[in-house]
Amino acid sequence: MYTILMKSDKSLVCTHRETIYQREKLVNKLKFIVPEKIDETDMNELNIVLLKYTDQGNVAHSELLVADETPYKEGYISYTLPIDTNITKFAGNIVMSLSFLRASEGSDN
């Protein structure tokens, strides 16, 4: 499992590296660990998490992340992306970022 930690300054740091091969499917996972609180923001309230990444041709891609059922550790939220997506379509390094959004339910009035 390839693990990436979001620090309190919002930077992403790899804490556990494994080789992920081009076109690899269902063998590995990407895990993102995020603090429950960053500045004054409760990250649990941000219910949409989007992984954005750019391949070597500078083409943008995105994947929707869902929080894991069980917490990583107290004070952290984890998101796991199985390697069965297009992220392994590309060889070499990719540039990635996370976007956190809050979606509220509309009223029928």
N, CA, C and O atoms as a MOPAC input file, in Angstrom:
PM7 MOZYME 1SCF
protein

 N      0.83700 1    -1.17100 1     0.00000 1
 C      0.00000 1     0.00000 1     0.00000 1
 C      0.89200 1     1.24800 1     0.00000 1
 O      1.83800 1     1.35200 1     0.78000 1
 N      0.57700 1     2.16100 1    -0.86600 1
 C      1.28800 1     3.42700 1    -0.98600 1
 C      0.51700 1     4.42200 1    -0.13300 1
 O     -0.65700 1     4.67300 1    -0.40300 1
 N      1.14600 1     4.99500 1     0.89100 1
 C      0.44700 1     5.85400 1     1.84700 1
 C      0.93400 1     7.29100 1     1.75200 1
 O      2.13500 1     7.56200 1     1.74000 1
 N     -0.03400 1     8.21300 1     1.68500 1
 C      0.26400 1     9.63700 1     1.58200 1
 C     -0.43800 1    10.35500 1     2.72800 1
 O     -1.64000 1    10.19400 1     2.93600 1
 N      0.33000 1    11.14700 1     3.46500 1
 C     -0.17700 1    11.88300 1     4.62700 1
 C     -0.32100 1    13.35600 1     4.28400 1
 O      0.59100 1    13.96400 1     3.72500 1
 N     -1.47700 1    13.92900 1     4.62400 1
 C     -1.64800 1    15.37300 1     4.51200 1
 C     -1.26200 1    15.96900 1     5.85800 1
 O     -1.84100 1    15.62700 1     6.89000 1
 N     -0.28700 1    16.85600 1     5.83700 1
 C      0.16600 1    17.49600 1     7.06400 1
 C     -0.72300 1    18.69300 1     7.38000 1
 O     -1.54700 1    19.09000 1     6.55600 1
 N     -0.56100 1    19.26200 1     8.55700 1
 C     -1.41200 1    20.38400 1     8.98100 1
 C     -1.20800 1    21.62700 1     8.11900 1
 O     -2.05800 1    22.51700 1     8.11600 1
 N     -0.08300 1    21.70400 1     7.38100 1
 C      0.12900 1    22.83300 1     6.47000 1
 C     -0.43700 1    22.53300 1     5.07400 1
 O     -0.18900 1    23.28400 1     4.13100 1
 N     -1.19300 1    21.44300 1     4.94300 1
 C     -1.87500 1    20.99400 1     3.72300 1
 C     -0.94400 1    20.40500 1     2.66500 1
 O     -1.37100 1    20.16700 1     1.53500 1
 N      0.30100 1    20.16900 1     3.00800 1
 C      1.21200 1    19.51900 1     2.06800 1
 C      0.99900 1    18.00500 1     2.13400 1
 O      0.59800 1    17.46900 1     3.16800 1
 N      1.27200 1    17.32700 1     1.02300 1
 C      1.15000 1    15.88000 1     0.95200 1
 C      2.53600 1    15.26000 1     0.99500 1
 O      3.42500 1    15.65300 1     0.24000 1
 N      2.71700 1    14.28900 1     1.88400 1
 C      4.00600 1    13.64200 1     2.06900 1
 C      3.80000 1    12.13700 1     2.00000 1
 O      2.90300 1    11.59400 1     2.64500 1
 N      4.63500 1    11.47100 1     1.21700 1
 C      4.56300 1    10.02000 1     1.13800 1
 C      5.21000 1     9.42300 1     2.38800 1
 O      6.36900 1     9.71000 1     2.68900 1
 N      4.46200 1     8.59600 1     3.11200 1
 C      5.00200 1     7.97200 1     4.32400 1
 C      5.33700 1     6.50200 1     4.11000 1
 O      6.08900 1     5.92300 1     4.89400 1
 N      4.79800 1     5.89500 1     3.07300 1
 C      5.12400 1     4.50200 1     2.75100 1
 C      5.05200 1     4.33300 1     1.24600 1
 O      3.99400 1     4.50600 1     0.64100 1
 N      6.18000 1     3.99600 1     0.64600 1
 C      6.26400 1     3.84300 1    -0.81400 1
 C      6.31700 1     2.37700 1    -1.20300 1
 O      6.96800 1     1.55900 1    -0.55300 1
 N      5.62600 1     2.07500 1    -2.26400 1
 C      5.72600 1     0.77200 1    -2.90900 1
 C      5.71200 1     1.01500 1    -4.40200 1
 O      5.15300 1     2.00900 1    -4.86700 1
 N      6.30300 1     0.14600 1    -5.13300 1
 C      6.30000 1     0.28000 1    -6.58600 1
 C      4.91400 1    -0.05700 1    -7.11200 1
 O      4.34600 1    -1.10300 1    -6.79500 1
 N      4.38200 1     0.85000 1    -7.92100 1
 C      3.11900 1     0.60700 1    -8.59900 1
 C      3.44400 1     0.56600 1   -10.08700 1
 O      3.98800 1     1.52000 1   -10.64400 1
 N      3.10700 1    -0.54000 1   -10.71600 1
 C      3.46700 1    -0.74100 1   -12.11300 1
 C      2.37400 1    -0.21400 1   -13.04300 1
 O      1.19100 1    -0.18700 1   -12.70200 1
 N      2.81300 1     0.19900 1   -14.21900 1
 C      1.86700 1     0.67900 1   -15.22800 1
 C      0.85900 1    -0.41900 1   -15.53300 1
 O      1.21900 1    -1.58600 1   -15.68600 1
 N     -0.39000 1    -0.03300 1   -15.61700 1
 C     -1.53800 1    -0.90000 1   -15.88800 1
 C     -1.79300 1    -1.93800 1   -14.79500 1
 O     -2.47900 1    -2.92900 1   -15.04100 1
 N     -1.26200 1    -1.73100 1   -13.61100 1
 C     -1.50700 1    -2.62800 1   -12.48200 1
 C     -2.97900 1    -2.52500 1   -12.09300 1
 O     -3.55000 1    -1.43400 1   -12.07800 1
 N     -3.58000 1    -3.65200 1   -11.78300 1
 C     -5.00400 1    -3.67500 1   -11.41200 1
 C     -5.20600 1    -4.53400 1   -10.17800 1
 O     -4.75000 1    -5.67600 1   -10.12000 1
 N     -5.89300 1    -3.97400 1    -9.19300 1
 C     -6.35700 1    -4.68400 1    -7.99900 1
 C     -5.26700 1    -5.37200 1    -7.19300 1
 O     -5.55700 1    -6.29200 1    -6.42800 1
 N     -4.01900 1    -4.94300 1    -7.34900 1
 C     -2.92900 1    -5.54200 1    -6.59500 1
 C     -2.51100 1    -4.62700 1    -5.45600 1
 O     -2.07600 1    -5.10500 1    -4.40800 1
 N     -2.63200 1    -3.34700 1    -5.64000 1
 C     -2.14500 1    -2.38300 1    -4.68200 1
 C     -3.22000 1    -1.35300 1    -4.38200 1
 O     -4.29000 1    -1.37400 1    -4.99100 1
 N     -2.94100 1    -0.44700 1    -3.44400 1
 C     -3.88100 1     0.60700 1    -3.07400 1
 C     -3.11900 1     1.87900 1    -2.76100 1
 O     -1.95500 1     1.84100 1    -2.36200 1
 N     -3.79200 1     3.01200 1    -2.94700 1
 C     -3.29300 1     4.30700 1    -2.48900 1
 C     -4.10100 1     4.68100 1    -1.26900 1
 O     -5.33100 1     4.69400 1    -1.32100 1
 N     -3.43500 1     4.98500 1    -0.17400 1
 C     -4.13900 1     5.40700 1     1.04200 1
 C     -3.74300 1     6.84200 1     1.33900 1
 O     -2.56000 1     7.18100 1     1.35000 1
 N     -4.74200 1     7.68300 1     1.58000 1
 C     -4.53300 1     9.07700 1     1.94900 1
 C     -4.98300 1     9.24800 1     3.39300 1
 O     -6.10100 1     8.87800 1     3.75100 1
 N     -4.10600 1     9.80900 1     4.22100 1
 C     -4.39000 1    10.04800 1     5.63300 1
 C     -4.49200 1    11.56400 1     5.83000 1
 O     -3.58300 1    12.30900 1     5.46400 1
 N     -5.61100 1    12.01200 1     6.41400 1
 C     -5.88400 1    13.44000 1     6.56900 1
 C     -6.23900 1    13.71800 1     8.02700 1
 O     -7.02700 1    12.97600 1     8.61300 1
 N     -5.67200 1    14.77900 1     8.63100 1
 C     -6.07000 1    15.13900 1     9.99700 1
 C     -7.54900 1    15.51300 1    10.03500 1
 O     -8.07200 1    16.08100 1     9.07600 1
 N     -8.22800 1    15.19300 1    11.14500 1
 C     -9.63400 1    15.56400 1    11.27200 1
 C     -9.82000 1    17.07700 1    11.34900 1
 O    -10.87100 1    17.59400 1    10.96700 1
 N     -8.80800 1    17.78700 1    11.83900 1
 C     -8.87800 1    19.24700 1    11.94200 1
 C     -7.66400 1    19.86100 1    11.27700 1
 O     -6.52900 1    19.48000 1    11.56400 1
 N     -7.90500 1    20.81800 1    10.38100 1
 C     -6.84400 1    21.62400 1     9.78800 1
 C     -7.25100 1    23.06800 1     9.98800 1
 O     -8.32500 1    23.48500 1     9.55400 1
 N     -6.39600 1    23.82600 1    10.64400 1
 C     -6.73800 1    25.18100 1    11.08700 1
 C     -8.00900 1    25.07300 1    11.92800 1
 O     -8.01300 1    24.36700 1    12.93600 1
 N     -9.05000 1    25.73300 1    11.55200 1
 C    -10.32000 1    25.65100 1    12.29000 1
 C    -11.34400 1    24.80200 1    11.55600 1
 O    -12.50700 1    24.76100 1    11.95700 1
 N    -10.94100 1    24.13000 1    10.49700 1
 C    -11.87300 1    23.36300 1     9.67100 1
 C    -11.96600 1    21.91800 1    10.13300 1
 O    -10.95300 1    21.23400 1    10.28000 1
 N    -13.20800 1    21.45700 1    10.36400 1
 C    -13.45300 1    20.06000 1    10.67300 1
 C    -13.54400 1    19.31900 1     9.33900 1
 O    -14.52100 1    19.47500 1     8.60600 1
 N    -12.54900 1    18.53400 1     9.03300 1
 C    -12.46900 1    17.86200 1     7.73300 1
 C    -13.57500 1    16.81600 1     7.55300 1
 O    -13.86800 1    16.42300 1     6.42400 1
 N    -14.19200 1    16.36200 1     8.64900 1
 C    -15.31500 1    15.42400 1     8.55600 1
 C    -16.52900 1    16.07400 1     7.90700 1
 O    -17.37300 1    15.38000 1     7.33900 1
 N    -16.62800 1    17.40500 1     7.98400 1
 C    -17.76500 1    18.11400 1     7.39800 1
 C    -17.62300 1    18.29300 1     5.88800 1
 O    -18.59900 1    18.60700 1     5.20700 1
 N    -16.43300 1    18.09700 1     5.36900 1
 C    -16.20500 1    18.22700 1     3.92900 1
 C    -16.44600 1    16.86000 1     3.30400 1
 O    -15.57700 1    15.98800 1     3.34600 1
 N    -17.62000 1    16.67800 1     2.73100 1
 C    -18.06500 1    15.33600 1     2.35400 1
 C    -17.71700 1    14.92100 1     0.92600 1
 O    -18.09000 1    13.82700 1     0.50200 1
 N    -17.02000 1    15.76000 1     0.18400 1
 C    -16.55300 1    15.37600 1    -1.14200 1
 C    -15.04600 1    15.57200 1    -1.17800 1
 O    -14.54600 1    16.66800 1    -0.92200 1
 N    -14.32900 1    14.50700 1    -1.49700 1
 C    -12.87000 1    14.58400 1    -1.60600 1
 C    -12.50400 1    14.11900 1    -3.01300 1
 O    -12.83200 1    13.00900 1    -3.43100 1
 N    -11.81800 1    14.99900 1    -3.72100 1
 C    -11.45500 1    14.74200 1    -5.10400 1
 C     -9.94300 1    14.66600 1    -5.22800 1
 O     -9.23900 1    15.61600 1    -4.88500 1
 N     -9.44300 1    13.54000 1    -5.71700 1
 C     -8.02300 1    13.38800 1    -6.03900 1
 C     -7.84800 1    13.88600 1    -7.46300 1
 O     -8.43900 1    13.34100 1    -8.39600 1
 N     -7.04100 1    14.91400 1    -7.62700 1
 C     -6.74600 1    15.44100 1    -8.96400 1
 C     -5.30400 1    15.08700 1    -9.28000 1
 O     -4.42200 1    15.23600 1    -8.43500 1
 N     -5.06700 1    14.62000 1   -10.49100 1
 C     -3.69700 1    14.30200 1   -10.87900 1
 C     -3.47000 1    14.63800 1   -12.34100 1
 O     -4.39900 1    14.67400 1   -13.14800 1
 N     -2.20800 1    14.88100 1   -12.65700 1
 C     -1.80200 1    15.24200 1   -14.00700 1
 C     -0.77600 1    14.23100 1   -14.49000 1
 O      0.18700 1    13.92400 1   -13.78700 1
 N     -0.98800 1    13.71700 1   -15.69200 1
 C     -0.02700 1    12.76200 1   -16.24300 1
 C      1.12300 1    13.50500 1   -16.92100 1
 O      1.18900 1    14.73300 1   -16.88600 1
 N      2.01700 1    12.74900 1   -17.53100 1
 C      3.21100 1    13.34700 1   -18.13700 1
 C      2.88700 1    14.26900 1   -19.30700 1
 O      3.69300 1    15.14100 1   -19.63500 1
 N      1.73800 1    14.10200 1   -19.94100 1
 C      1.33200 1    14.96700 1   -21.03900 1
 C      0.55400 1    16.18100 1   -20.56400 1
 O     -0.06100 1    16.87800 1   -21.37000 1
 N      0.57600 1    16.44700 1   -19.24800 1
 C     -0.14600 1    17.55300 1   -18.62300 1
 C     -1.64900 1    17.47800 1   -18.85000 1
 O     -2.31400 1    18.50900 1   -18.95100 1
 N     -2.18200 1    16.27900 1   -18.93000 1
 C     -3.62000 1    16.07300 1   -19.03600 1
 C     -4.15900 1    15.82800 1   -17.63300 1
 O     -3.64100 1    14.98100 1   -16.90600 1
 N     -5.19300 1    16.56200 1   -17.25300 1
 C     -5.76000 1    16.46300 1   -15.90600 1
 C     -6.75900 1    15.31300 1   -15.82200 1
 O     -7.50900 1    15.04400 1   -16.76100 1
 N     -6.74700 1    14.64300 1   -14.67200 1
 C     -7.65400 1    13.54100 1   -14.37800 1
 C     -8.12900 1    13.70900 1   -12.94200 1
 O     -7.53500 1    14.47300 1   -12.18000 1
 N     -9.20000 1    13.00000 1   -12.56100 1
 C     -9.65500 1    13.06600 1   -11.17700 1
 C    -10.32900 1    11.75900 1   -10.78300 1
 O    -10.83500 1    11.01100 1   -11.62100 1
 N    -10.31800 1    11.51400 1    -9.48600 1
 C    -10.96400 1    10.34100 1    -8.88300 1
 C    -11.66600 1    10.80600 1    -7.61800 1
 O    -11.10600 1    11.59100 1    -6.85300 1
 N    -12.87100 1    10.33800 1    -7.39000 1
 C    -13.60700 1    10.65100 1    -6.17400 1
 C    -13.17000 1     9.68600 1    -5.07200 1
 O    -13.14600 1     8.47300 1    -5.27800 1
 N    -12.82500 1    10.22500 1    -3.91200 1
 C    -12.39700 1     9.39000 1    -2.78300 1
 C    -13.52600 1     9.30600 1    -1.75900 1
 O    -14.25500 1    10.27500 1    -1.54600 1
 N    -13.66100 1     8.15900 1    -1.13900 1
 C    -14.67000 1     7.93300 1    -0.10000 1
 C    -13.92600 1     7.56500 1     1.18200 1
 O    -12.99100 1     6.76400 1     1.16800 1
 N    -14.35800 1     8.16300 1     2.28300 1
 C    -13.71000 1     7.88700 1     3.57100 1
 C    -13.87000 1     6.41800 1     3.94000 1
 O    -14.91900 1     5.81800 1     3.70300 1
 N    -12.81600 1     5.84300 1     4.52500 1
 C    -12.86700 1     4.45600 1     4.99200 1
 C    -13.83000 1     4.34700 1     6.16700 1
 O    -14.01300 1     5.29700 1     6.92800 1
 N    -14.43500 1     3.18500 1     6.30200 1
 C    -15.38400 1     2.94400 1     7.39900 1
 C    -14.71900 1     3.05100 1     8.77100 1
 O    -15.27600 1     3.64300 1     9.69600 1
 N    -13.53500 1     2.48000 1     8.89000 1
 C    -12.83600 1     2.51900 1    10.16700 1
 C    -11.77200 1     3.61300 1    10.12800 1
 O    -11.04300 1     3.73700 1     9.14400 1
 N    -11.68300 1     4.40000 1    11.19000 1
 C    -10.68500 1     5.47800 1    11.20500 1
 C     -9.26500 1     4.91700 1    11.21100 1
 O     -9.01500 1     3.81900 1    11.70700 1
 N     -8.35100 1     5.68800 1    10.65500 1
 C     -6.94700 1     5.28600 1    10.60600 1
 C     -6.36500 1     5.24500 1    12.00800 1
 O     -5.86100 1     4.21400 1    12.45400 1
 N     -6.43700 1     6.36500 1    12.69200 1
 C     -6.02300 1     6.53500 1    14.09700 1
 C     -6.89000 1     7.64600 1    14.64000 1
 O     -7.53700 1     8.36200 1    13.87600 1
 N     -6.91100 1     7.79700 1    15.93200 1
 C     -7.67300 1     8.89000 1    16.51200 1
 C     -7.12900 1    10.21700 1    15.98800 1
 O     -5.92500 1    10.47300 1    16.03500 1
 N     -8.03000 1    11.04900 1    15.49200 1
 C     -7.63600 1    12.35200 1    14.97700 1
 C     -7.33500 1    12.37400 1    13.48200 1
 O     -6.94700 1    13.41100 1    12.94400 1
 N     -7.50900 1    11.23800 1    12.80600 1
 C     -7.22400 1    11.16000 1    11.37100 1
 C     -8.35400 1    10.46700 1    10.61800 1
 O     -9.03100 1     9.59000 1    11.15400 1
 N     -8.54100 1    10.87200 1     9.37700 1
 C     -9.48600 1    10.23300 1     8.45800 1
 C     -8.65100 1     9.57500 1     7.36000 1
 O     -7.64200 1    10.13400 1     6.93100 1
 N     -9.06200 1     8.40400 1     6.90700 1
 C     -8.32800 1     7.75900 1     5.82200 1
 C     -9.25200 1     7.53200 1     4.62200 1
 O    -10.45100 1     7.29400 1     4.76600 1
 N     -8.66100 1     7.61300 1     3.46500 1
 C     -9.33900 1     7.37800 1     2.19200 1
 C     -8.47400 1     6.38900 1     1.42400 1
 O     -7.26200 1     6.57600 1     1.32100 1
 N     -9.08400 1     5.33800 1     0.88600 1
 C     -8.33000 1     4.33500 1     0.14900 1
 C     -8.83500 1     4.28000 1    -1.28000 1
 O    -10.03700 1     4.17900 1    -1.52300 1
 N     -7.91100 1     4.34800 1    -2.21500 1
 C     -8.23500 1     4.23500 1    -3.63300 1
 C     -7.65200 1     2.92300 1    -4.13500 1
 O     -6.43200 1     2.78400 1    -4.22200 1
 N     -8.51200 1     1.95100 1    -4.47000 1
 C     -7.98300 1     0.71200 1    -5.04200 1
 C     -7.32300 1     1.01300 1    -6.38000 1
 O     -7.76900 1     1.89400 1    -7.11600 1
 N     -6.27900 1     0.29400 1    -6.68700 1
 C     -5.58800 1     0.50300 1    -7.96200 1
 C     -6.33500 1    -0.28900 1    -9.03100 1
 O     -5.83500 1    -1.28700 1    -9.54900 1
 N     -7.53900 1     0.17500 1    -9.34800 1
 C     -8.28900 1    -0.38200 1   -10.47700 1
 C     -8.85400 1     0.76500 1   -11.30200 1
 O     -9.87100 1     0.62100 1   -11.98100 1
 N     -8.17600 1     1.90300 1   -11.22900 1
 C     -8.60400 1     3.09700 1   -11.93800 1
 C     -7.59100 1     3.43100 1   -13.02700 1
 O     -6.61200 1     2.71100 1   -13.22100 1
 N     -7.83500 1     4.50900 1   -13.72100 1
 C     -6.93900 1     4.92800 1   -14.80100 1
 C     -5.62000 1     5.50500 1   -14.31100 1
 O     -4.76100 1     5.83800 1   -15.12700 1
 N     -5.43400 1     5.63300 1   -12.99600 1
 C     -4.20800 1     6.23700 1   -12.47500 1
 C     -2.97600 1     5.42000 1   -12.85500 1
 O     -1.87900 1     5.97100 1   -12.95300 1
 N     -3.14000 1     4.11600 1   -13.07000 1
 C     -1.98600 1     3.28900 1   -13.45100 1
 C     -1.80200 1     3.20900 1   -14.96200 1
 O     -0.92000 1     2.49900 1   -15.44400 1
 N     -2.61000 1     3.91600 1   -15.68900 1
 C     -2.50000 1     3.93800 1   -17.15700 1
 C     -1.19200 1     4.57600 1   -17.60700 1
 O     -0.70000 1     4.30000 1   -18.70200 1
 N     -0.62800 1     5.43800 1   -16.74600 1
 C      0.52300 1     6.24400 1   -17.11500 1
 C      1.79600 1     5.70600 1   -16.46600 1
 O      1.78600 1     5.29300 1   -15.30600 1
 N      2.87600 1     5.71700 1   -17.21700 1
 C      4.18400 1     5.34400 1   -16.67400 1
 C      4.85200 1     6.58600 1   -16.11700 1
 O      4.59600 1     7.69100 1   -16.59500 1
 N      5.69800 1     6.42600 1   -15.12100 1
 C      6.43900 1     7.56000 1   -14.56000 1
 C      5.68400 1     8.25700 1   -13.45100 1
 O      4.69500 1     7.74100 1   -12.92900 1
 N      6.16200 1     9.43400 1   -13.09800 1
 C      5.58700 1    10.19900 1   -11.99500 1
 C      4.34300 1    10.95500 1   -12.43800 1
 O      4.22400 1    11.38700 1   -13.58400 1
 N      3.42800 1    11.09800 1   -11.50200 1
 C      2.27000 1    11.94400 1   -11.71700 1
 C      2.24300 1    12.99100 1   -10.61300 1
 O      2.77500 1    12.76800 1    -9.52600 1
 N      1.62900 1    14.11800 1   -10.88900 1
 C      1.48900 1    15.18500 1    -9.89900 1
 C      0.06100 1    15.12100 1    -9.39100 1
 O     -0.87700 1    15.05600 1   -10.18500 1
 N     -0.11700 1    15.13900 1    -8.06400 1
 C     -1.46500 1    15.01200 1    -7.52300 1
 C     -1.74600 1    16.04600 1    -6.44700 1
 O     -0.83500 1    16.59200 1    -5.82500 1
 N     -3.04000 1    16.30000 1    -6.24400 1
 C     -3.51000 1    17.17600 1    -5.18000 1
 C     -4.87900 1    16.67700 1    -4.73100 1
 O     -5.54200 1    15.92500 1    -5.44600 1
 N     -5.29200 1    17.09900 1    -3.54900 1
 C     -6.61000 1    16.76000 1    -3.02000 1
 C     -7.44300 1    18.02000 1    -2.89900 1
 O     -6.94500 1    19.05700 1    -2.46100 1
 N     -8.71100 1    17.93600 1    -3.28500 1
 C     -9.65200 1    19.03600 1    -3.10200 1
 C    -10.76100 1    18.54600 1    -2.17900 1
 O    -11.31100 1    17.46200 1    -2.37500 1
 N    -11.08100 1    19.34500 1    -1.18200 1
 C    -12.12100 1    19.01500 1    -0.22100 1
 C    -13.27300 1    19.99100 1    -0.41100 1
 O    -13.07500 1    21.20600 1    -0.42300 1
 N    -14.48000 1    19.44800 1    -0.55900 1
 C    -15.66600 1    20.27000 1    -0.81700 1
 C    -16.78100 1    19.89100 1     0.14000 1
 O    -16.83000 1    18.77100 1     0.64700 1
 N    -17.66200 1    20.82400 1     0.37500 1
 C    -18.83200 1    20.56900 1     1.20800 1
 C    -20.06200 1    20.70300 1     0.33200 1
 O    -20.32400 1    21.76700 1    -0.22800 1
 N    -20.80600 1    19.63100 1     0.21900 1
 C    -22.05200 1    19.65300 1    -0.53800 1
 C    -23.19900 1    19.57000 1     0.46400 1
 O    -23.20600 1    18.70400 1     1.33900 1
 N    -24.15000 1    20.45800 1     0.33500 1
 C    -25.30000 1    20.41300 1     1.22400 1
 C    -26.51000 1    20.00100 1     0.43100 1
 O    -26.60700 1    20.26100 1    -0.76900 1
 N    -27.43700 1    19.35200 1     1.11400 1
 C    -28.64600 1    18.89500 1     0.45200 1
 C    -29.57200 1    20.07800 1     0.26300 1
 O    -29.74800 1    20.90000 1     1.16200 1
 N    -30.15600 1    20.14900 1    -0.90900 1
 C    -31.10700 1    21.21400 1    -1.21000 1
 C    -32.47000 1    20.89800 1    -0.63600 1
 O    -32.75700 1    19.75100 1    -0.29300 1
 N    -33.30700 1    21.90900 1    -0.53200 1
 C    -34.66400 1    21.68100 1    -0.01600 1
 C    -35.63500 1    21.60800 1    -1.19200 1
 O    -35.36000 1    22.14500 1    -2.26500 1
 N    -36.74000 1    20.96000 1    -0.99100 1
 C    -37.74900 1    20.79500 1    -2.03700 1
 C    -38.79400 1    21.90100 1    -1.98000 1
 O    -39.82200 1    21.77600 1    -2.64600 1
 N    -38.59600 1    22.95300 1    -1.24200 1
 C    -39.59500 1    24.02200 1    -1.09200 1
 C    -39.73100 1    24.80200 1    -2.35000 1
 O    -40.52500 1    25.74100 1    -2.41200 1

